[in-house]
Amino acid sequence: MAYTNQDLINIRELITAGEGKAQVDGKLIEYRNLDDLLRIEKLIIASLAAQATPAKKRRSSFLGQHIRTQLNRGLD
């Protein structure tokens, strides 16, 4: 599930208010305790950070192998 900034705001409001229940998509969700809410907050923060980090491009080593092969053949 991809979390949004609004999810983070909502969970922080629950933590601040000391609420243990929330209505999400028409469903009543009940959290056991503050530790649950804090754990979910950390999960949302990590998810948002991962979404914001661009994926690294994989560099192919094919070109490097091709050049080394050509150089090795030239020295024989």
N, C-alpha and C positions, 0 to 999 in steps of 0.2 A: 504494500500500500504506500502510495506517495503522500507524504504529509505536506501541509501547507502552513504558511505563516499564521493563518487564522487558527489552525489546530493548536499551534504553540500558544497563541493568545488565550484561547479557550481553556487550555489545561492550566495555564498560569492563573487565570481567574478563579478556577476551582481551588487551586492551592491557596491563593490569597484569601478566599472566602471561607476556606475550611469545609467546602462542600464535598460530599462523597458520592453525589449522583449527578448525572448529566443526560440530557436528551440529545441523541445523535441520530440523524436520519430517521426520526420517528421511533427510535428504540431507547428505552431507559437503560443506561449503563450505571452500575453501582460499583464503586471502587472500595476495596476492603479497608485501606488506610492511607495515610499520607505518604508512606513509602512507595505504594503503588503509583500514586500521582507523580512523585519525584522521579521514579524509574521511567515512567512514560514520557515525562518532560525531557529527560536525557536522550531517550530514544528518538523523539521528534527532532531535537537539536542536531543529533548525529545524522539523521536522515536528510534534514535540510542542508547541512554542510556538504554531504555527499552529492546532493543534487546540484549544488552551486559550484562544485569542483569539476572543471572540464575533464573529460576522459583523455588520458594520455594516448598519443598516437604511437603505434608500434612501428619501429623502424625495421625495415627488412635488411638483413645482412647479405642479401643476394648480390648487391652491387659490390660490396667489399670482397666477397668470395670470388666474384668474377675478376676483379682487378688483381687479386693475389694469384689467381690461377694464371692469368696472362703474364704476370711478372715472373712467376716460377718457370713458365715455358720458355721465356726469353733467355733465361740464364743457363739453360741446359746445353 
